[in-house]
Amino acid sequence: LRVRVRDLQNRPVSADLTPYLRGATLDLYEGGEWKTGGERRKVRDADDGRGDQWVDLKTPVPPGRLLVRQQVHATVLAGTVAHLLPDVLRVQLPEVRHDPAAGAVWMPSPPKDYIEFFAESALLPASPPRLTRPPEAPAAWLQVPKGLERVRAEAKKLVSGLGDTQLDAKVNRFQHFLMRNGFSYKADPFVPAPGVDPVEHFLNQRAGFCIHYASALTLLCRAAGVPARLATGFQLHDAEEDGSFLVRLSDAHAWAEVWFGPEHGWRAYDATPSEGRTPAPPEGLPVASLDLKKTDDGGPPKRWDHLIVEFDPDSQGETLRGTMKAVAAFLFRVLAVLFSPLSLGVSAALGLLAFLVYLSLPGAQKRRLRQLAGGFRETASVDFYRDFLWALSKRGLRKASGTTPLEFARQVKAVLPDEGVDFVTAKFYEARYGGRTPSTEDRRLIDAAIERLVKPSTP
């Protein structure tokens, strides 16, 4: 499956707005299983009388949405569900089945051959809205089965002090709880004890994979009065230059969606640790390999580190001894030159000059030199965002591969409630996707936020 995403002016779209291809959504949890009670309405191109090869799903478009077009290329599919960006408006197919409440689209029958079609969706803004009143929602979106006392107790404890309209803050607390506190991603067989609900078992054992994290997050939300449901589909990784994504079976994923009301719709939230959201390598490729070498006998390729790992002790010792002798001889010659009287005087003058040049550098250039000296090699398309990542790495907070800047900002704020985190992230998006260079005042505020993160104030 390959999906190419552009806006209606054929411009690239921020990856933070397109994290998932939604397939089915499930809103009923009974007996440790998720189900759906939705309907599948038949919708045809001919229904609107235009005959333009597009099926209009008549989805309302609230203000503030970004309209995008996705070009879908798929080989033979086993099922009929169409995995598309959420809030689909129309699909370029003769006929589909549609569940408006679930936001799901199905084809009439599984395609037998390669298929290509277009679809248009109305994407939500990256930031959640501020509500003035709790959203109205059907009872099904707040349903928690009897007996899940651990879920209810954790939810009550975690949202203590938050109001009914603070949906995003509540979900962030649940995400933080599930991403830390000893939880780990494991794809081992998951077998609860007899009579124990799978979600309760997951909260007790603190190990599972995406469906368990998504189920726990959904039910914690519901227990706290936050309307939520489970969503399944694919997570998108690493857009190519033309805005397309290659989607593999290893990208299959589950996450939670929270209802913010008719105007703001369903927002996706993910509590699965980043290692559980990284696509698996191609079959046969060692995970730790950075380079592959073939054996001399034409056998299968070995890992790049086999020259150290597979040496016998004698070979390792001989190689290291030879290397150390060569290094020692080189250092002896260098030191003989460096510690001559003339060299010492020149070195002192050069050292003083380098120090004065360093003091005269702007703050951003000083930070870059400190990054290189400290071995920080993180890359970023915007210079101040690289400095931001470096500052947070000094505090032990590193952005995991596959985590978007917005997701990372939420994780950081759960630990460091500094308003500069949101400000720097917002300016990154403006620079990276809006082409807007920060003003002089913006740069001053960005530099101040980064310096605060590098040198935290002490009480």
Residue, then its C-alpha position, 0 to 999 in steps of 0.5 A: l500500500r502506498v499513499r501520497v498526501r498533498d493539500l488541494q493546492n498540491r503542497p506538502v502536508s505536515a507529518d503531524l497532521t497525517p500520523y494514521l490511516r484509519g480503518a475500522t473504529l470500535d466503540l463497544y467493549e464487552g468480555g475483553e473484546w472490542k466490537t462495533g455496532g455501526e451500519r454500512r450505508k451504500v453510497r454510489d457515484a450516481d446518487d448526487g446526479r453528477g456522474d463525476q466518478w466521485v462518491d460524496l459522503k456528505t461529511p460536514v466540514p467544520p472551520g479550521r480544517l485542512l483539505v487534503r487529497q490522498q492518492v492510494h495505490a494498493t495491491v490485492l487486498a484481503g478485506t474491504v475496509a479502505h484505510l484512509l486519513p480520518d474524516v473522509l469527504r469523498v472517494q473516487l470510486p463508483e460505489v462504497r459502504h460508509d458508516p458516518a458515526a464510525g468514520a469508516v469506508w468499505m469497498p463493495s468487495p475485495p479488489k482482485d488486482y492492483i487498484e488506484f484511487f483518490a480520496e479527500s479528507a478534512l484534517l484537524p489542526a495539530s493542537p487540540p481545542r480549548l472547550t468551554r463545556p464538556p462535549e455531548a456524547p452517546a452513552a456508548w462512548l463512555q461505557v466501561p464494563k462492570g468489574l474494571e475497578r483497577v481502571r476506575a481507580e487509576a483514572k480517578k487518581l490520575v485526573s484529580g484536580l482537572g475540570d470537565t472541559q480539560l479533555d486534552a490534559k486528562v488524556n495527557r496524564f493517562q499517556h504519561f502514566l502508560m508510557r512510564n511507571g514500568f510499562s514496557y512493549k512486549a509482543d509475547p503471548f498475552v494470556p490473562a488469568p481466568g476471570v481477569d479482564p485483559v485490560e486489568h491484566f495489562l495494568n497489573q503486568r505492565a507489559g503488552f503491545c499496541i492493542h493493550y495500550a490503546s484499550a487501556l487508554t480508551l477505558l481510562c478516558r471513559a472512566a474519567g468522563v472523556p468520550a473515547r473509542l478504539a481505532t485500528g489501521f496503520q501508522l505512517h512513517d517517514a514521508e518521502e520527498d513527494g509526500s508519499f508513504l510506503v505502508r507495510l503490514s508491520d505498520a499495523h497499529a491501534w490507538a485511541e480517539v477522543w471526542f471533542g464534539p461535532e465542531h472539533g471531531w475525533r482526535a487521535y491519542d497514542a500511548t504505545p511506547s515509541e519502540g512499539r511504533t517503529p516499523a520492523p526491518p525487512e525480513g532477514l536484515p539484522v536489527a542492529s546492522l548499519d552495513l552488511k558484508k558478504t562472507d568470503d565463501g559467498g555465504p549470507p551477509k554478516r553484521w557490520d560488527h562481525l570483525i570484532v565480534e567474531f575474532d578469536p581472542d588471539s586474533q583480537g589481541e594481536t590486532l589490538r597490540g599492533t594498533m596500539k604500537a602504531v598509535a604510541a609511536f605517532l603520539f611520541r612524535v607529536l608530543a616531541v614537537l608540541f612541547s618544544p619552547l616555540s610550540l608552547g608559546v604559539s599554542a598558548a597564543l592560539g588558545l587565548l585567541a580561540f577563547l576570545v573568538y568563542l566569547s564573541l560568538p552569538g549564543a546559537q553558534k556557542r551552543r553548536l560548538r558545545q554540541l559538537a564537543g559533547g558528541f551531540r549529532e542530532t540533525a534537524s532541518v531548522d537550526f534552533y530546533r536542533d538546539f532545542l533537542w540538544a538542550l532537552s538531551k542534557r536533561g535526559l529527554r531524547k526524541a525517539s525515532g518516529t515521534t513527531p515534534l508535537e508528540f515530543a512536546r507533550q511528553v516533555k511538558a509532562v516532565l518539564p512544564d515550561e511554556g517555552v516548549d510549546f513556543v519553540t515547537a510552534k515556531f519550528y512548524e512555522a519555519r519548517y512547513g509555513g516558510r516563516t522565518p522567526s522574527t528578532e523577538d521570536r529568536r530572543l524568546i527561543d534563545a531564552a527558552i533554550e537557555r532555561l532548559v540547559k540551565p534550569s533554575t534552582p529553588 
